[in-house]
């Protein structure tokens, strides 16, 4: 029964839960990006290329079996992958930019910690003596 307890501890860790949420959100986001590619971008490519589906007609028959080597489908899959990767790149870039702005704004709002005038090390607010160089302060560090 020890492995059952270990498994419960593993599953209840924050990292596993974060990963599960990430996979679920990733699946939902993939559906959105796939819809964007299939319903908006591919028709625009078809319009610009002069008609037909992306890569349509790029098949080589394999004997009399009725099967084909379908280069068009492969090229369409590559285009879909590149477009999805591009959208994800810009989404992550935008999110990171917003996060960086928020972190910078919080850093500007946070007052700097008091420092010792003798050794310039950080001291706790209200200290009467520096814990690094033992310099006494005239009044408590603010």
Backbone bond lengths (Angstrom), bond angles and torsions (degrees), N, CA, C in turn:
res aa  C-N    CA-C-N  psi(-1)  N-CA   C-N-CA  omega(-1)  CA-C   N-CA-C  phi
1 X - - - 1.455 - - 1.520 111.91 -
2 X 1.326 117.88 -9.92 1.453 120.32 -179.11 1.528 111.69 -62.88
3 X 1.333 116.71 -38.59 1.471 119.37 -178.89 1.519 111.45 -67.10
4 X 1.322 117.75 -29.03 1.466 120.55 177.23 1.531 109.65 -65.86
5 X 1.325 116.77 -42.45 1.469 120.71 177.79 1.524 111.02 -65.05
6 X 1.341 115.77 -40.40 1.467 119.50 177.64 1.524 110.58 -63.55
7 X 1.331 116.45 -40.47 1.464 120.57 179.60 1.524 110.11 -64.92
8 X 1.325 117.82 -42.00 1.469 120.99 178.14 1.529 110.32 -61.30
9 X 1.342 116.79 -42.13 1.462 120.33 179.07 1.527 110.61 -64.73
10 X 1.337 116.52 -39.85 1.459 121.06 179.17 1.523 111.29 -63.97
11 X 1.320 117.24 -46.37 1.465 122.13 -177.89 1.522 111.51 -66.01
12 X 1.319 117.38 -34.49 1.461 119.44 -175.98 1.524 113.32 -84.82
13 X 1.320 118.06 -0.73 1.465 120.22 176.19 1.514 110.03 -65.81
14 X 1.312 114.93 152.42 1.465 120.21 179.59 1.512 112.90 -64.38
15 X 1.343 118.25 -36.65 1.459 120.74 -177.91 1.516 111.85 -61.88
16 X 1.325 117.45 -41.22 1.458 121.03 -179.16 1.525 109.75 -66.81
17 X 1.317 116.54 -41.47 1.465 119.94 178.83 1.530 110.69 -65.16
18 X 1.333 117.01 -42.01 1.462 120.45 177.40 1.520 110.62 -60.92
19 X 1.336 116.33 -42.09 1.457 120.27 179.11 1.529 110.79 -63.49
20 X 1.322 117.23 -42.58 1.465 120.62 179.74 1.524 110.87 -62.29
21 X 1.326 116.83 -43.89 1.468 120.31 177.92 1.528 109.68 -62.83
22 X 1.336 116.80 -41.58 1.460 120.90 178.80 1.517 112.45 -61.15
23 X 1.321 117.20 -40.66 1.467 120.84 179.49 1.522 110.28 -66.61
24 X 1.314 116.60 -42.27 1.469 119.94 -179.90 1.524 110.54 -65.42
25 X 1.326 117.39 -46.28 1.464 121.01 178.41 1.528 109.71 -63.98
26 X 1.343 116.49 -40.21 1.467 120.34 177.95 1.516 112.35 -60.19
27 X 1.330 116.90 -40.76 1.464 120.41 177.60 1.520 111.93 -63.66
28 X 1.318 115.92 -42.95 1.462 119.78 178.70 1.523 110.67 -66.39
29 X 1.333 116.53 -40.90 1.461 120.49 179.98 1.522 110.57 -66.80
30 X 1.336 117.42 -37.00 1.462 121.02 177.70 1.523 110.32 -60.37
31 X 1.320 117.20 -39.86 1.465 120.20 178.08 1.529 110.85 -62.41
32 X 1.315 117.13 -39.75 1.469 120.86 179.44 1.524 110.44 -66.42
33 X 1.332 116.54 -47.28 1.460 119.97 -178.39 1.523 110.95 -66.66
34 X 1.338 117.60 -40.38 1.465 120.81 177.90 1.529 110.14 -61.44
35 X 1.312 117.12 -41.67 1.463 120.47 177.17 1.522 110.81 -62.63
36 X 1.332 117.63 -42.93 1.464 121.77 177.53 1.528 110.21 -58.13
37 X 1.331 116.17 -46.82 1.469 120.63 -177.99 1.527 110.85 -66.16
38 X 1.347 117.01 -49.48 1.465 120.38 -174.07 1.526 113.06 -74.02
39 X 1.310 118.20 -36.13 1.466 121.01 -172.49 1.532 113.92 -96.04
40 X 1.324 118.01 -21.58 1.464 119.53 -176.65 1.528 111.90 -119.01
41 X 1.333 116.91 -54.54 1.472 119.57 -172.56 1.525 112.02 -73.83
42 X 1.341 118.19 -47.60 1.472 119.38 179.94 1.533 112.47 -60.63
43 X 1.339 119.85 -42.59 1.470 117.95 175.47 1.534 112.93 -61.37
44 X 1.335 117.32 -34.93 1.468 119.41 176.17 1.523 110.91 -65.75
45 X 1.341 117.38 -40.28 1.464 120.83 176.56 1.522 109.79 -62.93
46 X 1.330 117.03 -41.85 1.468 121.49 178.46 1.524 110.46 -62.16
47 X 1.330 116.59 -42.06 1.453 121.19 179.34 1.529 110.78 -62.25
48 X 1.324 116.50 -44.52 1.461 121.04 -178.69 1.528 111.28 -70.24
49 X 1.340 117.04 -36.62 1.472 120.39 -176.47 1.525 112.96 -79.77
50 X 1.298 118.38 -6.90 1.460 120.30 174.47 1.512 115.27 99.35
51 X 1.297 119.02 21.31 1.461 121.04 173.97 1.504 112.84 107.17
52 X 1.319 115.50 164.21 1.458 121.47 -177.59 1.521 110.20 80.85
53 X 1.324 115.04 157.00 1.453 119.44 178.48 1.522 109.72 -69.51
54 X 1.317 116.38 162.45 1.454 120.76 -179.84 1.526 108.45 -61.09
55 X 1.343 116.46 117.96 1.459 121.57 178.17 1.509 114.94 77.02
56 X 1.322 117.80 8.36 1.468 120.24 -178.28 1.528 109.76 -65.42
57 X 1.305 117.09 139.07 1.456 121.54 178.44 1.516 113.39 90.62
58 X 1.313 117.86 1.31 1.462 120.85 179.90 1.527 108.84 -99.84
59 X 1.342 115.43 61.08 1.461 121.33 -178.32 1.524 109.31 -121.13
60 X 1.317 114.20 147.17 1.457 120.16 175.17 1.526 106.72 -119.97
61 X 1.333 117.72 121.30 1.474 119.36 -179.72 1.533 110.77 -67.85
62 X 1.327 115.35 144.67 1.459 121.82 177.59 1.524 107.65 -108.37
63 X 1.331 116.04 96.84 1.470 121.42 -179.82 1.519 111.99 58.91
64 X 1.328 114.20 -147.20 1.469 120.82 179.76 1.521 111.70 -102.31
65 X 1.320 116.81 19.01 1.462 120.76 -174.70 1.521 113.16 -80.05
66 X 1.324 117.19 -12.52 1.462 119.98 -177.12 1.519 112.50 82.53
67 X 1.324 116.98 5.44 1.456 120.82 177.81 1.525 109.36 -99.59
68 X 1.321 114.98 158.09 1.459 121.45 -177.22 1.521 110.62 -132.35
69 X 1.322 115.76 151.34 1.456 121.64 163.54 1.515 103.56 -88.87
70 X 1.317 116.01 111.92 1.463 121.13 -170.02 1.528 110.59 -102.23
71 X 1.332 115.75 89.09 1.462 120.92 178.30 1.527 111.43 -67.55
72 X 1.315 116.42 -33.12 1.461 120.64 -179.67 1.519 112.11 -61.16
73 X 1.340 116.60 -44.19 1.466 120.24 179.05 1.532 110.31 -65.40
74 X 1.342 115.96 -38.20 1.461 119.68 179.05 1.527 110.62 -65.56
75 X 1.325 117.06 -44.18 1.463 121.13 179.14 1.530 110.22 -64.61
76 X 1.334 117.05 -39.88 1.464 120.73 177.21 1.530 110.60 -62.52
77 X 1.344 117.61 -38.82 1.465 121.08 178.32 1.529 110.37 -65.51
78 X 1.333 116.99 -39.27 1.471 120.35 177.91 1.525 109.95 -64.58
79 X 1.333 116.53 -43.85 1.467 120.54 178.88 1.530 110.02 -61.73
80 X 1.338 117.11 -44.18 1.465 120.70 178.24 1.523 111.08 -60.18
81 X 1.345 116.56 -44.26 1.463 120.07 179.49 1.525 110.98 -60.81
82 X 1.330 116.53 -47.68 1.459 119.89 -178.38 1.529 111.61 -62.92
83 X 1.329 116.60 -40.13 1.462 119.64 178.75 1.532 111.12 -66.89
84 X 1.332 117.03 -41.99 1.465 120.28 178.35 1.523 110.02 -63.98
85 X 1.335 116.51 -44.04 1.465 120.02 178.81 1.529 110.63 -61.80
86 X 1.323 117.25 -39.36 1.464 121.55 179.33 1.523 111.24 -64.60
87 X 1.324 116.91 -44.81 1.470 120.82 179.35 1.525 110.24 -64.21
88 X 1.337 117.40 -43.75 1.466 120.52 179.08 1.531 110.30 -63.34
89 X 1.346 117.08 -40.98 1.470 121.12 178.05 1.523 110.53 -57.38
90 X 1.330 117.21 -48.66 1.462 119.68 -177.84 1.523 111.77 -69.64
91 X 1.319 117.18 -33.35 1.462 120.16 177.08 1.530 109.98 -64.45
92 X 1.328 116.91 -48.28 1.467 120.79 179.82 1.520 110.39 -64.70
93 X 1.331 117.66 -40.56 1.461 121.69 178.67 1.538 110.17 -60.52
94 X 1.316 117.03 -42.90 1.463 121.70 179.35 1.527 110.88 -65.94
95 X 1.326 116.78 -45.63 1.466 120.69 179.84 1.527 110.46 -61.91
96 X 1.341 116.84 -43.63 1.468 119.90 178.73 1.524 111.59 -64.09
97 X 1.332 117.57 -37.40 1.461 120.92 177.24 1.520 111.56 -63.31
98 X 1.316 116.64 -43.44 1.466 120.90 177.84 1.526 109.99 -64.26
99 X 1.337 116.53 -43.12 1.462 120.62 179.62 1.530 110.93 -62.78
100 X 1.339 117.22 -42.03 1.464 120.86 178.82 1.527 111.45 -62.22
101 X 1.343 116.62 -40.00 1.459 119.90 177.86 1.527 111.11 -63.68
102 X 1.338 116.63 -41.71 1.466 120.04 179.44 1.523 111.42 -65.28
103 X 1.341 116.80 -41.46 1.463 120.57 179.10 1.523 110.03 -64.70
104 X 1.336 116.99 -42.18 1.461 120.95 179.25 1.524 110.24 -64.24
105 X 1.326 116.92 -41.64 1.463 121.12 179.54 1.530 110.38 -64.02
106 X 1.334 117.48 -41.53 1.463 120.27 178.36 1.518 110.85 -66.10
107 X 1.335 117.22 -37.15 1.463 120.50 179.10 1.526 110.98 -65.56
108 X 1.334 116.57 -36.61 1.466 120.52 178.84 1.518 111.30 -69.93
109 X 1.335 116.97 -32.11 1.458 120.99 -178.40 1.528 112.10 -78.75
110 X 1.352 117.43 -24.00 1.455 121.23 -178.29 1.520 109.29 -82.75
111 X 1.335 117.76 122.27 1.465 119.15 -179.84 1.528 110.00 -69.07
112 X 1.322 117.54 149.03 1.470 119.59 179.11 1.521 110.78 -67.03
113 X 1.328 115.70 149.36 1.460 120.78 178.62 1.522 109.13 -70.01
114 X 1.343 117.97 147.38 1.471 119.71 178.21 1.530 110.71 -64.97
115 X 1.331 115.94 148.83 1.457 121.11 179.16 1.519 110.14 -125.88
116 X 1.318 114.64 156.61 1.467 121.50 177.62 1.523 108.64 -74.37
117 X 1.336 119.24 131.79 1.465 120.26 179.64 1.529 112.79 -68.71
118 X 1.326 118.54 -21.10 1.464 121.06 -177.98 1.532 111.84 -85.24
119 X 1.346 117.82 -50.24 1.469 120.25 -174.74 1.521 113.10 -109.17
120 X 1.321 117.29 -5.95 1.464 124.57 178.85 1.531 114.06 62.55
121 X 1.330 117.80 19.67 1.454 122.36 175.42 1.523 109.54 -84.25
122 X 1.296 116.48 154.62 1.459 121.65 -179.84 1.522 109.96 -71.95
123 X 1.327 116.14 136.94 1.464 121.94 176.81 1.518 108.51 -127.11
124 X 1.313 115.77 157.67 1.459 120.01 178.88 1.524 109.87 -73.93
125 X 1.321 115.35 147.46 1.462 120.22 177.67 1.527 108.81 -61.92
126 X 1.308 116.55 134.90 1.450 121.72 178.76 1.525 113.84 91.54
127 X 1.322 118.38 -1.96 1.471 120.64 -179.46 1.523 110.16 -69.29
128 X 1.310 116.34 146.07 1.469 121.23 177.33 1.528 111.58 -105.44
129 X 1.331 117.07 -9.31 1.456 122.09 179.53 1.540 108.32 -147.13
130 X 1.318 116.33 142.81 1.471 121.23 -179.49 1.533 109.37 -74.15
131 X 1.343 118.02 128.54 1.471 119.79 179.82 1.537 112.28 -73.47
132 X 1.326 118.23 -11.39 1.459 121.62 -177.23 1.530 112.14 -94.08
133 X 1.338 116.74 -47.54 1.469 120.23 -176.01 1.530 112.36 -117.18
134 X 1.291 117.54 -0.59 1.475 126.13 -179.84 1.529 113.65 63.49
135 X 1.320 117.24 19.23 1.463 121.87 175.61 1.521 108.93 -62.89
136 X 1.333 117.30 129.40 1.468 121.44 177.32 1.516 108.49 -83.27
137 X 1.333 115.69 142.47 1.454 121.53 178.62 1.531 108.67 -100.33
138 X 1.344 115.89 144.29 1.463 120.22 176.65 1.508 110.52 -61.94
139 X 1.320 115.51 -43.02 1.464 120.00 173.78 1.511 107.77 -134.01
140 X 1.318 116.66 165.40 1.451 121.05 -175.09 1.516 110.51 -57.24
141 X 1.344 116.73 143.56 1.468 121.84 178.56 1.516 109.81 -63.28
142 X 1.316 116.04 133.93 1.460 120.30 -176.15 1.492 110.53 -114.40
